[in-house]
Structure formats: C-alpha cells, structure tokens
Amino acid sequence: MRKNFYFIIVLFSLTSCYTYQVKKQVDPAADNKQNTAAPQSPNAPQAPAPINIQEKLASGKNVKIDVEGKSYKVIVDKWESDSLVAHPVHNPKKIMKFHKNQINAEKIAEKRFSQPIADIITVTAYAAIGAGIWYLLQ
C-alpha cells in the first residue's frame, strides 16, 4: 500500500498542467455564410485562409512545430528574413534554424495551460490526502 501511495505521489509530481495545443483557425467563409442571406454554390472551391507563420511564431513563444515530418519543441528567438531561429526548450545553448517553407503551418502548437488536467490533478491530490489521513487514523 505504501509503495503504491509513493508511486502515485511521484507520478503526479511529474505531470504538467501545460500541453501543446494547435490553435484553431477562424474560417472567414463560415462567418460570411452566417452573415449573408445569399446562397452560395456548394461545389464552389474555397481557398484556405492564408496562414502567416511569422505572426504565429513570434519571439519568445514556446511552441511545438512540425518540420518535414519531425516534431520539435522550441522557444522562438527571432526571424532572420525567411528563417526561424529558435532553441530547444531545455537547451538554450543549441541554436536551430528552419526555413519558413519547411515548417508545417497547420501543426504549430502553442504551449498552453490545460484547465481540465489541472482539475484532475487537484481532485486526485485531494483524494490521495483524504486516503492518507484515513490510512493514518486506522
């Protein structure tokens, strides 16, 4: 029982409330359909909204990017013309450069606080504390 309890404590101390989440794009065509009464042809091709990678990857952001099929968790340093200069999250001395055409703009995920994960950790911690107190009183 005691080994399991310590294992659970260590497991939750290693869990982070921060996750990498892809920001959903706002579809301007969907907004236009809701605001206008004129029907549009359902077969009309819709061009995806242009994604400005340089705006999404501003200096100082902690992001997860997909470059030619490989994922990198990096902190953006700066842009040098068309190249992103960044360093890995836990290694600020290593400098990485990626051309903006190499980066998959649809898979740029920002590091954000996840409220559901935080709630799960909080409830579990309260349950573990309650179980620990009950165990000590027995």
C-alpha positions as CSV (number, residue, x, y, z in Angstrom):
1,M,0.0,0.0,0.0
2,R,2.8,2.4,0.9
3,K,4.7,1.7,-2.3
4,N,1.6,2.4,-4.4
5,F,1.0,5.6,-2.5
6,Y,4.6,6.9,-3.1
7,F,4.3,5.8,-6.7
8,I,1.2,7.9,-7.2
9,I,2.8,10.9,-5.5
10,V,5.8,10.7,-7.8
11,L,3.6,10.2,-10.8
12,F,1.5,13.3,-10.1
13,S,4.6,15.4,-9.3
14,L,5.9,14.7,-12.8
15,T,2.6,15.6,-14.5
16,S,2.3,19.0,-16.1
17,C,-0.8,21.2,-16.5
18,Y,0.7,22.6,-19.6
19,T,0.0,21.0,-23.0
20,Y,0.8,21.8,-26.6
21,Q,-2.4,22.8,-28.4
22,V,-2.9,23.7,-32.0
23,K,-4.8,27.0,-32.3
24,K,-8.0,26.6,-34.4
25,Q,-8.2,28.8,-37.4
26,V,-11.2,31.1,-37.8
27,D,-12.8,30.3,-41.2
28,P,-13.9,33.6,-42.7
29,A,-16.1,31.7,-45.3
30,A,-18.1,30.2,-42.5
31,D,-18.6,33.7,-41.0
32,N,-19.8,35.0,-44.3
33,K,-22.3,32.2,-44.7
34,Q,-23.9,33.1,-41.4
35,N,-24.0,36.8,-42.0
36,T,-25.3,36.8,-45.6
37,A,-28.7,35.6,-46.9
38,A,-27.5,34.9,-50.4
39,P,-27.0,31.2,-51.1
40,Q,-23.6,30.1,-52.4
41,S,-22.9,27.2,-54.6
42,P,-22.0,24.1,-52.5
43,N,-19.5,23.0,-55.2
44,A,-17.6,26.3,-55.2
45,P,-14.0,25.7,-54.2
46,Q,-12.9,27.6,-51.1
47,A,-9.3,28.6,-50.7
48,P,-8.0,28.1,-47.2
49,A,-7.2,31.3,-45.3
50,P,-3.5,32.2,-45.6
51,I,-1.5,31.5,-42.5
52,N,1.2,33.9,-41.6
53,I,3.8,31.8,-39.9
54,Q,5.9,34.7,-38.8
55,E,2.9,36.1,-36.8
56,K,2.1,32.7,-35.3
57,L,5.8,32.2,-34.3
58,A,6.5,35.4,-32.5
59,S,9.7,35.9,-30.5
60,G,9.6,34.2,-27.0
61,K,6.8,31.8,-27.7
62,N,7.1,28.2,-26.6
63,V,5.8,26.1,-29.4
64,K,5.8,22.6,-30.9
65,I,6.5,22.7,-34.7
66,D,6.5,20.0,-37.3
67,V,9.4,20.4,-39.8
68,E,9.5,17.9,-42.6
69,G,7.7,15.2,-40.6
70,K,9.7,15.7,-37.4
71,S,8.4,17.4,-34.2
72,Y,10.5,20.0,-32.3
73,K,9.6,21.7,-29.0
74,V,11.3,25.0,-29.3
75,I,11.3,28.6,-28.0
76,V,11.4,31.1,-30.8
77,D,14.3,33.5,-30.6
78,K,13.8,35.6,-33.8
79,W,13.3,35.7,-37.5
80,E,16.2,36.3,-39.9
81,S,14.5,37.2,-43.2
82,D,12.7,33.8,-44.1
83,S,14.4,31.7,-41.4
84,L,13.2,30.9,-37.9
85,V,16.0,31.0,-35.3
86,A,15.0,29.0,-32.2
87,H,16.4,26.8,-29.5
88,P,15.1,23.6,-27.9
89,V,13.1,24.1,-24.7
90,H,15.6,22.6,-22.3
91,N,18.8,23.5,-24.2
92,P,19.2,27.3,-24.7
93,K,22.8,27.0,-26.0
94,K,21.8,24.9,-29.1
95,I,20.6,27.1,-31.9
96,M,18.3,25.7,-34.6
97,K,17.3,27.4,-37.9
98,F,14.4,26.4,-40.1
99,H,13.2,28.0,-43.3
100,K,9.6,29.0,-43.2
101,N,8.7,26.7,-46.1
102,Q,9.9,23.7,-44.1
103,I,7.5,24.4,-41.2
104,N,4.0,22.9,-41.4
105,A,1.9,25.9,-40.5
106,E,-1.2,23.7,-39.7
107,K,0.6,21.8,-37.0
108,I,2.0,24.7,-35.0
109,A,1.0,24.0,-31.4
110,E,1.4,26.6,-28.6
111,K,2.1,25.6,-25.0
112,R,-1.0,26.5,-23.0
113,F,-2.4,25.9,-19.6
114,S,-4.9,23.0,-19.6
115,Q,-7.6,23.6,-17.0
116,P,-9.1,20.0,-17.2
117,I,-5.7,18.4,-16.5
118,A,-5.2,20.8,-13.5
119,D,-8.7,19.9,-12.2
120,I,-8.0,16.2,-12.5
121,I,-4.7,16.6,-10.6
122,T,-6.3,18.7,-7.9
123,V,-9.2,16.2,-7.3
124,T,-6.7,13.3,-7.3
125,A,-4.4,15.1,-4.8
126,Y,-7.4,15.8,-2.5
127,A,-8.4,12.1,-2.7
128,A,-4.9,11.0,-2.0
129,I,-4.7,13.3,1.0
130,G,-8.0,12.0,2.3
131,A,-6.9,8.4,1.8
132,G,-3.6,9.2,3.6
133,I,-5.4,10.7,6.6
134,W,-7.9,7.8,6.7
135,Y,-5.0,5.3,6.5
136,L,-3.2,7.1,9.4
137,L,-6.3,7.1,11.5
138,Q,-6.9,3.3,11.1
